[in-house]
Amino acid sequence: MNRPGSLYWCVLSLFLTVLTAGPAFVFNSAVAEVPDGPPKFSNPLTIDNAFFPFLPSAVKVFVGSDHGTKINAIDHYFNSTRTFRLNGKKVSCRILVEEAYENAELVERSFNYFAQADDGSVYYFGEVVDNYEDGVIANHEGSWLVGGATHSSDPPDIGNATRPALFMPANPELGDVFKPEDLYPIVDETAEIVGVDLDVRVPSGKYDGAIAVEESTRLDPATELKWYAPGVGVVKVKAKGEKLRLELSTLSQPEDD
């Protein structure tokens, strides 16, 4: 992509159209503790988890800074899906494409795969990461998939996971601990719910009832804090020297003041 920054402004224009045309979203009312048994996937493409909903064709735009560098991020909720094999059965997954920009230059694009289990928890089936340098793909570090590479476009040295990772419980509670990524040393992440029923204000507005999730990893001593709002997912990210806040979303809108 010769001018990756132009995509950011295209998405801003698209926002106004999709915002008024997007369908209403209905939350899953399931209540569950952090599951410890194997998940069952009867209807995996219906992802209505309150704190990680998936609405096909939705877009989210973030703005922020990383140690003084201007950064942007765009989340694209694709209509297309991908099928994985788990315990001899096929599981269809939704595709979330995340893009990261530094000073309007694309530095990372990742294809992330999610499915919702019968109890309402969302599971992560992996990601294919394209890391960019000077406008071209430099490597695929951090890529992993359940079952490893199965498509011709998958990196040949991609991490091979035997099972999906729990990304978001159906009913996250204070003190819950789970692992959204669990394939050390390729990827490793531990998440802990450190706050509930929070009010969060970001450029897109004020969100009520949010949860705060602290993420840590054996790969790096630093930690990251993310705020998830009902009906929209992540709205704010904070780490040492870095901050990212939701600017626009075609998912649920914030509460009026």
C-alpha positions in Angstrom: 0.0 0.0 0.0 1.7 3.2 -1.2 -0.5 5.6 0.8 -1.8 3.7 3.9 -2.8 6.8 5.6 -5.5 7.4 3.0 -7.5 4.4 4.3 -7.9 6.1 7.7 -9.7 9.0 6.1 -11.8 6.7 3.9 -13.0 4.9 7.0 -14.0 8.2 8.6 -16.2 9.0 5.7 -17.7 5.5 5.7 -18.5 5.8 9.3 -21.3 8.3 8.8 -23.1 6.1 6.3 -22.8 2.8 8.2 -23.7 4.5 11.5 -27.2 5.2 10.4 -27.8 2.0 8.5 -26.3 -0.6 10.9 -28.7 -3.1 12.5 -29.5 -3.1 16.2 -27.5 -5.4 18.4 -28.9 -7.9 20.9 -26.7 -9.1 23.8 -26.4 -12.7 24.8 -27.8 -13.1 28.3 -25.8 -16.2 29.2 -24.2 -16.2 32.6 -21.1 -18.4 33.2 -17.9 -18.5 35.2 -14.5 -18.8 33.4 -15.0 -22.1 31.7 -12.4 -24.8 32.3 -13.8 -27.6 30.1 -13.7 -28.0 26.3 -16.1 -25.5 24.6 -19.0 -26.6 22.4 -19.7 -24.7 19.2 -23.3 -25.1 18.0 -23.7 -21.6 16.5 -20.2 -20.1 16.5 -20.8 -17.2 14.1 -23.3 -15.6 16.4 -21.0 -13.5 18.6 -23.2 -11.5 20.9 -21.0 -11.5 24.0 -21.7 -8.1 25.7 -18.0 -7.2 26.0 -16.8 -8.6 22.7 -19.6 -8.4 20.2 -19.1 -9.0 16.5 -21.2 -7.1 14.0 -20.3 -7.9 10.3 -19.3 -4.8 8.3 -18.7 -2.7 11.5 -15.7 -0.4 11.8 -13.9 1.0 14.8 -11.3 3.8 14.6 -8.8 4.6 17.4 -6.4 7.5 17.9 -3.5 7.8 20.3 0.3 8.1 20.8 3.2 5.8 21.5 6.1 7.5 23.2 5.4 10.7 21.3 4.6 9.1 17.9 1.1 9.6 16.6 -0.7 6.2 16.2 -4.0 5.1 14.8 -5.8 1.8 14.7 -8.7 0.6 12.6 -10.7 -2.6 13.3 -12.7 -4.1 10.4 -15.4 -6.6 11.1 -15.4 -8.8 8.0 -18.5 -10.5 6.5 -16.3 -13.4 5.4 -15.5 -16.4 7.6 -12.9 -19.1 8.0 -13.4 -22.7 9.1 -11.1 -24.6 11.4 -11.1 -28.2 12.5 -11.3 -28.9 16.3 -11.5 -32.4 17.7 -12.6 -33.7 14.3 -15.4 -31.2 13.8 -15.6 -28.0 11.7 -15.9 -24.7 13.5 -16.6 -21.5 11.6 -15.0 -18.3 12.8 -15.6 -14.6 12.3 -12.7 -12.5 10.9 -11.6 -9.3 12.6 -8.9 -7.4 10.7 -6.9 -5.0 12.9 -4.6 -2.4 11.3 -2.0 -0.2 13.2 -0.5 3.0 11.9 2.4 5.1 13.0 2.5 8.7 11.6 -0.1 7.5 9.1 2.1 4.7 7.9 0.8 1.1 8.1 3.0 -1.0 10.4 0.8 -4.0 11.1 -2.2 -5.8 9.7 -3.5 -8.9 11.5 -6.3 -11.3 10.6 -7.9 -12.6 13.8 -10.4 -15.5 14.1 -13.1 -15.8 16.7 -16.0 -18.1 17.5 -18.6 -18.0 20.3 -19.2 -21.2 22.4 -22.6 -22.3 23.5 -22.1 -20.8 27.0 -21.6 -17.3 25.5 -17.8 -17.2 25.9 -15.7 -16.0 22.9 -12.7 -18.1 21.8 -9.7 -17.1 19.8 -8.6 -19.4 17.0 -5.5 -17.5 16.2 -4.2 -14.7 14.0 -2.1 -14.2 10.9 0.1 -11.1 11.4 1.6 -9.0 8.6 4.3 -6.7 10.0 5.3 -3.9 7.6 8.5 -1.9 7.1 8.6 0.8 4.5 5.3 -0.2 3.0 6.1 -3.9 2.5 5.6 -7.0 4.6 8.8 -7.7 6.6 7.7 -10.7 8.6 4.8 -12.6 10.2 6.0 -12.7 13.9 3.3 -13.5 16.4 1.2 -15.6 13.9 -0.5 -18.7 15.2 -3.6 -20.7 14.3 -5.5 -23.7 15.6 -4.2 -26.5 13.4 -1.4 -24.4 12.0 -1.1 -23.4 8.3 -3.9 -24.8 6.3 -4.3 -22.2 3.6 -1.8 -21.4 0.8 -1.7 -17.8 2.1 -0.7 -18.8 5.6 2.9 -18.3 6.6 4.6 -21.7 6.5 6.3 -21.3 9.9 3.1 -20.2 11.7 2.5 -21.4 15.3 0.4 -24.6 15.6 -2.1 -24.5 18.5 -4.1 -27.7 19.4 -7.0 -25.7 20.9 -8.5 -22.2 20.9 -7.9 -19.8 23.7 -10.5 -18.2 25.9 -10.7 -14.6 24.8 -13.7 -13.3 26.7 -15.9 -15.1 29.3 -19.6 -14.8 28.9 -20.0 -13.0 32.2 -16.6 -11.6 33.3 -16.3 -10.9 37.0 -13.8 -9.1 39.1 -10.7 -11.2 39.7 -11.3 -13.6 36.8 -8.1 -14.8 35.2 -7.8 -16.4 31.8 -5.3 -16.8 28.8 -6.4 -15.2 25.5 -3.1 -16.4 24.0 -1.4 -19.6 25.1 1.4 -20.8 22.8 4.6 -19.8 24.4 7.1 -18.7 23.2 5.3 -17.6 20.0 2.5 -15.9 21.9 1.6 -15.7 25.6 -1.0 -13.5 27.3 -2.7 -13.7 30.7 -5.7 -11.5 31.3 -7.2 -10.5 34.6 -10.4 -8.6 35.2 -9.3 -5.7 37.5 -12.3 -3.4 37.3 -16.1 -3.7 36.7 -19.0 -1.4 36.3 -16.8 1.5 35.2 -17.5 4.7 33.4 -15.1 5.5 30.6 -14.9 8.6 28.5 -13.0 8.6 25.2 -13.3 10.8 22.0 -16.3 8.9 20.8 -18.2 9.5 24.0 -18.9 8.2 27.5 -19.5 4.5 28.1 -21.1 3.0 31.2 -20.7 -0.4 32.7 -17.2 -1.1 31.3 -14.7 -3.6 32.6 -10.9 -3.1 32.9 -8.6 -6.0 31.8 -5.0 -6.1 32.7 -2.8 -8.1 30.2 0.6 -9.5 31.0 2.9 -11.8 29.2 6.0 -13.9 29.9 7.5 -12.4 26.7 7.7 -8.9 28.1 7.7 -7.5 31.7 5.4 -4.6 30.7 1.7 -4.8 31.2 -1.2 -3.3 29.3 -4.7 -2.1 30.5 -7.7 -2.3 28.3 -11.3 -1.1 28.9 -14.2 -3.0 27.3 -17.6 -1.4 27.1 -20.9 -3.3 26.7 -21.9 -3.5 23.0 -18.7 -2.2 21.6 -15.7 -4.0 23.0 -12.4 -2.2 23.5 -12.7 1.5 23.9 -9.4 2.4 25.6 -5.9 1.0 25.9 -3.1 2.2 28.1 0.5 1.0 28.6 3.7 2.7 29.7 4.2 5.6 27.2 1.3 4.5 25.1 -2.4 5.3 24.9 -5.2 4.5 22.4 -8.8 5.7 22.6 -11.8 5.0 20.5 -12.7 7.9 18.2 -15.5 6.4 16.0 -17.5 3.2 16.0 -20.4 1.7 14.1 -21.2 -0.7 16.9 -23.3 0.4 19.9 -23.1 4.1 20.7 -22.2 5.7 24.1 -24.7 6.8 26.7 -25.9 10.5 26.6 -24.5 12.6 29.4 
